[in-house]
């Protein structure tokens, strides 16, 4: 795989059972690149290891006064220099390629998993952790993949040099052969502690990143309540904890580095002392002593890669563990069988669990006595998981996650067809849910409204129905060519007010023109006059389509074809808004925000129909 071939057409199915298994899976998928890097690494390291022989041969030629052998030694050193340069260049090229392609594979896997999970991702994993995995953790995983082939080449070179020295000069070679394993394994007792400190540092950094992400996301609210300094102080403390953890981790790694310098130096002293003793006795020549001495010196370079691989693994293992955790999250995407090729159904939208029925072609409003129930009901009507709690439950034997079955609740039906038996793309095209906090991605307004749709609703019609005229004027002033469709919207629409963001999100939902549209509090951030116009616009634009409004706003409820009142998880009343206000005290208490004392006072005497109508009009103009 070359960098120019990225992205992968298929990044594969990762082994996300654990961090080490995920790293092993990445290595297996890049075996070709690893072998190339290993080959060039062997050329590079073996050429460096061959220099001592050329130097020793040259020294002995000078001692013996042989010009021919000196010239041959010079040619050998020059050839080894070319091999070193070529090997180093290609090793760096292939190693970086392994790094980038591994990081790209992980990023593609994370992007696909994020798209598959949707809003369920942040319910199971903190947003800050997702950011940390997709940025810093990806780089550390790529670092380990890149360092692995260099370490393998360095280890093989050390073994080959030790064997060659034993053959070349058995007395000194034996000393080197015994000392090298000690040097390579000396830091192993320190690695567990270093790994724990690195894990602690990464944990602190992840928490600080999460705090920073949450603070930036809520900056507008923090400014409104004067909480900027409070959260800034929290981030200061979190960053100081990261600094302290990083210093403790750095101290351990500096100790490991010191050992990697000290022990080779001691081995070099032993080799020189013993070699001088052998040379005085005439058992070895001066050239052989210089060769062994130079070999031990050059072995310090490949030995440094033992420390690098230990650091790379220590830092990449927790990163791989976090990535594996995200990649292991599952949700239902395929049915157990039978309806995979079925077209998108049409008809009534019905939830057997609550008894909520939205007849086809009508505007149905749903009022919930429990505000939290409204959000859960919106998720259910769209075929989303019934539970918002994190879960790591394994998939069923047939490969489906079965959220509805796990919660014990029957699936929502669209035209009599269970949504959880439809492919995810078909279910999402049939039923679209806009939650109470919709997200606007960065880009132009034209890009925001360029979504999969039926084509029956034009963007200008959707914008008009959502009462976005003032938003368009503001965007036109911000656009260089005064075209609001080309004006850029910042990330999550932070440059817009809450009401403007909500109306643009509503326009985007209207453009898609799904078979069934579920809107959860779509006008909670707009004023009453705009809300009334939005209600009329949505009713006119969605004529003949199934629309569900989860709201308690009298302005929206009065324009609905039918209203369903849900209490304690069950639909207890169905009718028109004005009728339910007169006949259903619990509904009236939710819609008019009555206190516990007010209903009794209001109902202490009989009321006429005209009095009830007057009360409703007062509520709607409030």
N, C-alpha and C positions, 0 to 999 in steps of 0.2 A: 504493500500500500504506500503510495506516494502522497505528499502533501497536496499536490495539484489535483488529486483524485477525490479529495474530501468535498462534501460530506459523504459518509458511507450510504450506499443504497439501502443496506440493512445492517445496523450495528449488532444484530444478534440478540439472543436471549441470555441475559447475564445469570451467573450463579451468585445469587444474593443471599445465600444462607449465612455467610459471615464475611468479615473483612478479608481475612487471608484467602478464602475461597474465591472471592471476587478478584483479588489481585492475581491469583493463579489462573483464573479464567481469562483475564486480560492478557497475561503472558502467553497462554496457549493460542489466543487469537492473533498474536503478532509474532508467531514463531519464525516466520520468514525474515522479518526485520531484525529479530534478535539474533538469528544465525549470521546475517550479513554484518551486524555490528560486532559479533563475536569474532568473525574472521578478520575484520580490519583491526580489531583490538589485539588479536594475537600477533598480527604483523607489526603493529606499533610497539607493543611491550617486548616481544621477542627481539626486535631490532635494538631496542634500548639495552636489553639484557646482553646482546651480542657485542656491544661496544667495549666492555671490559676485556674481552678476549683480544680485540684488535689493539687496544691500548697496551695490554701485557705483551702481545706479540711484537709491537713496535719497540717497547722498552728492552726486551730481550735482544732484538735485532741491533739496537744501539750498543748494548753491552757486548755483544759478539762482533760488532763492527761489520755487519752485513747490510750493504746498501740495498740489495735486491729484496731481502725480506722486509726492510723498512718501507720500500716502495709498495710492496704487496700489502703491508699493514695499512699504509695510507689509502690505498685503493679500497680495501675492505671497510675502513672507517667511513670513506666517502659514500660507498654503496649503502652502508647501514644508515647514514644520515638521510639519504634519499628515501629509503624505506620508512624511516621514522616520520619524515614529513608527510609522505603519502598516506601512511597508516593513520597518523593523527588527524589529518584533514578528513579522510573518509570515515573514521571512527566518530568524529564530531558530527559529521553530516548525518550518518545513519542513526546515531544516538538521539539527536534532536528530532529526527523524523519519527523515531519511536515515541518520544515524549509527546510531540504534537498530535500524532495520530491516536495515541492512547487517550489523551485529554479530550480530543474531539469525539472519540467513541463514547466516553463517559458523559460528555455534555449532551450528545444526541440521545443517549439512554435516559438521562434526567429530563430532557425536554419532552420526550415521548411519554414518560411516566407522568410528568406534570400535566400534560394535555389530557391523558387518559383519566387522571384522578379529578381534575378540575378543582372545584371549591372544596372537595373532600381532603385535598392535600394538606391545607393549613389547619384543618381540624385534627389531623393526626400528627403533624410535625410542625414545630414552631417556624414562623416565617423567617426569623433570623438564621435558623439552622439550614433552611433551604438555600438562603443566600450564601452562607458559608460553604455549603457543599458545592454549589455551582460555580464558586470563584476560587477561593484558596485551596479547598480540598482537592479540586480537580488538578491543580498544578502539582500538589504533593504526590498524588497518585501517579501522574505522568513522570515525576522525578524518579520514583522507584522503578518504574518500567524502563526508563532510560538508563539508570545506573546499573540495572541487573546484568546487562550484557558486558559492560565494562568490568564489573566485578568478576564475572566468569572468566573473561580474558586475563585479568590480573592474577586470579587464583591459579589458572592453568600455567601461566608464565612462571609464577613462583615455584610450582611443583617441577616444571621442566628445568629451571635453573638449578634447583637443589639436586636433582638427579644428575645433571650435567657436571656440576661441581664435584660430586662424589666420584664420578667417572674420571674427570680431569685431574683432580688432586684429592685422593681419598682422605688424607689426614685432615686438611682444612675443610673439605667438603662435608665430612661427617659433622663437624662443629656447626656449620651453617645449616645442614639438614635437621639437626636437633633443635637449633635455636629458632628457626623460622616458624615452626608450628606454635612455639611458645609465644612468639611475638603476635601471631595472628589470633591466638585464643586468649591472650592476656586480658583483653577488655571485656570478655564475655560476662564475668561476674558483675560488671558495672552496668551492662545493658538493661536489665530489668528495671533498675532504679531510674536510669535515664529515660526509659520508655514511659514509666509512670509519671515522671515529671513533665515529659512532653505531652502526655495525655491530659494532665492537669492544666497545662498551659493552653491547649487547644479548647478545653472545656470552658475556661475563663474567657478566651477570645470569642468563642461562640456566643456566650451570654452577653458579652459587650456588644457584639454585632447585632444581636437580637434587640437589645435595649436601644441601640442607635437607630435601627430600622423602625421600631415602634415609635420612637420619639419624632423622627422625621415625618412618619405617616400622620401623626396626630399633632403636628406643629401648629396648625391653624387653631385647633381647640385649645392647646396649651397657651397660646398667646391670648386667647379670649378669657381664660380663667387665671392668667398670670402664673402659670406653672412652669415657665421656661427654666427659671433658675433651679427649681426643685429637681427637674429631670436632668439638667446639666450637671448638678452636683452628684446625682446618681451615676451618670456616665463617667464623671471624674473618678469616683470611687471604683467603678468597674474597670476603668482603664489602668488604674494604679494596681489593682489586683492582677491584671494581665501582665503588667510590667514586672511585678515581683515574681510571678510564676515564670516569666521568661528569663529573668536573672538566675533563678534557681536551676532552671533547665540548662542555661548556658554554662553555669559553673560545672555541672556534671560533664557536659560535652567538652569543656576545656580540660578537665581532668583526664578524660579519655584521650584527647589530643596530646596532652603532655606525656602520657604513657606511651603513645605511639611514637613520640620523639625520643624518650628516654631509653626504652628497651632496645631499639635498633642501635642507638649510640653505644650502649653497653656491649651488645653483640659485636659491634665493630671494634671496640677496644680489645675484646677477647680474641678476635680473629687476628688483629695486628700483633698482639703480644705473642700468641702461639705461632703465628707465621714467621715472625722475626726469629723466634727460638728454632724453628725448623730450618730456616735459611742459614743460620749460623752453623747448624750441624751438617749443612750440605744436603739435606733431604729434599729441599725444593729450590728452584731457581728464583732469581729476583723477579723475572717476568711472571712466573706462576703466582708469586705473592701479590704482585700488582694486579693480576687478573682476578684473584679471589677477593682482594680488598675492593676493587672497583665493582665487582658483581654485588657484594653486600651493599655498597653505597647505592647502586642503581635499583636494588630491590626495595629501597625505601619508597620509591615512587609507586609501584603497584600495591605496596602494602597500605598506602593511604586510601586505596579504594575499599579496603576492608572497613575502615572507619566510615567512609561515605555510605556504603550499603547499609551499615548498621543505623546510621542517622536517617537514611531515606526510608528504611522499613519502619523505624520507630515513629516517624512523622506520618507516613502514609497509611499505616495500619488503622489508627483511629479515623483517618479521613475516609479510608475504604469502608470502614464499619458504618460510618454515617451515610455514605453513598448507598451501601447495600441496604440499609434500613429504609431509605426512601424508595429504592428500586424494588423492594420486596412488598411494598404496599399494593394491594389489589382491590379492584372493584369489578362488578359484573359488567362484562362487555359482550358476551356471547350467550345466547340461550342454550338450554339443555338440548334443544333440537326441535325441528318441526316447522318453525316460522322464520328461519334465517333468510329466505328469499321472498318473504311476504312483503307486499307493498305497504306504504304507510297507511294505517287505518284512519277512518273518519267516523264521526258519530258523537254520542254523548260521552262526556268525561265524568267518570264515577269512581268515588273512593269508598269501597265497601267497609273500611275500618271506621270511618266517621259518618257515612251515609250522605256525604256531600255529592250532589248531582248537578253538573253544569250541562244543560241541554244544548245540543248542537245549534249554532246560529244565534244564540242569545248571550246577552251580557249579564253574567251572574256575579253578584257581590256576596262575599262570605265575611261574616262578622264573628270573631272569636272572643269569648270571654277572657281567655288567657292569651296575652300578647305573644308569649313564647310558642304557643300552639300554632299561631298563624304562620310563623316561619317554618315549623316542621311540616305543616300541612302543605305549604307551597312546595317544599322539597318533594313530598310524597306525590303530589299531583303531577310533578315533572318526571317522576320515575327515579328521583335521587334517593340516596340511602335514607332510611327512616330514622336512624340514630346518628347524632352528631358527636358521639363519644369516640375517642380513639380506639381502634381495634386492630389487633394483629392476628386475628383468627385466620387459619388457613382456608384455602379454597376447598370447595366440595370435590367429591371424587370425579364429577363430570366436568370440572374445570370452571364452574360458575361460583361466584362469591355469594350470591343469594342473600342480599341485604334484607329484603323483605321477609324471606323465610327465616333468617336468623332472628329477626325481631318478633316473629310469630304473627305478623300482620299480612293480610292478603294484598296482592298487587293492585294498583290502580288500573282501571279498565278504560280504554279509549275505543268506542265502538264495539264493546264487548271483548276486545283483545287485551290481555295483560301486558302492561308496558315492559315488565321484566323478561318477557319472552321475545322481545324485539331486539335486533342489533342496536347498539348504542346510537349510531348515526341516524337510524330510522326513527328511534324514539325521540331524539333531540329535535329532528326536523318536524315531527308531528306536534310535540308539546314543548313550548319555550317558556322558561321561568325567568322572570326578572326579579331578583331579590331586592330587599329594602336598601341595600348598599351596593349598587352596581358599580363596576369598575370601568373606567375609560382608559384605553391604552393610548400611549403617545403616538402622534401622527397628525395628519390633516383631517379636517372634518369629512372630506370625501372618502378618505381611507376608513374613518370610523363607521361610515354608513355603507361601505362596500362589504356586505356580509351575504352569505348564502340566503337567497330569498326566492319567493315565487315569481317576482317580477310584476305583480299586480299593483304594488304600492310604490310610487315614486318617492325619492328622498324628500322632494319639496312638499309632497302631501303629508308625509310623516312628520316633518318639521312643523308644518302648519298645525296639524292636529295636536302636537305636543306643546304648542304655544312657544316656539323658539325664536320669535321675531327679534326680541331684544338680545338674545344670545348671538344671532346672526349679525346684528349691528355691531356688537362688541367685537366679534371675530373679524368683521370687515375692517374695523379701525386698526386691528392688530396686524392685518395682512398687508403685504407690500403692494399688491395690485388690487386691493379693496375687494377681493373675491373671498367671501367667508368660507367657501368650500376648500380653498387652498390655505386657509389659516391653520397654523399648527396648534394642536392641543397638547399641553404638557402631560407628563406621566400622571395617571390617575386623575387628570383634569384639575390639578391643584390650582391652576391659574383662574379657575371659574368658581363661582359660588356654589353652595350645596344645591340650591334650586336649579341653577343652570345645568349642573352635572346631571341631576335627576331627569330633567326634561330631555337632554340630549340622549341619555340612556333609553328613555321611553321612545324617542324617535327611532333609535336603532332597533328596538324590539318591534316597533310597528312596521318598519321596512321589511323585516324578515317575513311577515305575513304568514305565521304558522297556522296549522289547522286549529290548534288550541293555544291561547296565550294566557299565561298566569302572571299577574302583576301583584307583587306584595308591597303595599303602601307606596304606590307610584307617585303620590303628590304630597308626601309628608313634609317636604321642605319648601313648598310654594305657598303663596298667599291665597286667600279664599276666592278672590276674583279670578285669578289665573286658574285655580283648581276647578272652578265651575266651567270655564271655557275648555279646559283639558278634558273634563268629563264629557262634554258635548262633542268635542273633536274625536275622541276615542270611540264613542258610541257610533258616530257617523262613519268613521273609517273602517271599523270592524263589523259593519253591518253584514249579517249573514255568516259571520265567523264566530267560533266559540271563544268567549273571553271570560276570564275569572279575575275578579278584583278582591283581594284580601285587604279590607279597609274598615275603618269605623267612622269615616268622614260622611256626615249627612249629605253633603253636596254630591258625592259620588254615589252614595246609596240611593238617593232619590232618582237618579237617572238609570239605575239598573233595571233590567227586565224582571228579575227576581232576586230576592235576598235570602240567604241561608244563614241562620243563626246557630253557631256551634258552641255548646256549653259542656265542659268536662269531657271533651273528646268525642261528642256525639251531636249530630244535627238534630236540634230540638224544635225548630220552627222554620217554616218556609213561607214566603209571601212577598208582598211589596213593602217598601220601606215605611210608607205612611200607615199601612195596615198594621205592621208589626209594632210600630211605636204606640199605637192605640191599644193593642191587644196583648202584647208580650212585655211584662214589667222588666224581666231580666234583660231583654234586648234594649229597652228604653234606657235602662241604667247604664249599659255599656256605651250606647251611642251618645247620650246626653251628658255622660260623666256625672250622674247623680251621686250624691253621698248616701250613706245608709239612712239618714233622717229624712232626706228630701222625698224619696218615693212615697213614704207614709203620708207626708203632708200633702203631696200632690193627689194621692188617691183617697184622701179622707172624705171627699165628696164626689158625686158623679160629675163627669165632664161630657159636654156635648161634642159632636163631631167638629163643629166650627171652632171650639176652643182648642181641640187637638191640632187642627190645621194651623191655627194661629201660633201655637207653640212650635210646630215644625218650621214654619216660616221664620220665626225668631231664631231658631237654632241655625238655619241655613245662612242667615245673614250675619251671624255672629262672627 
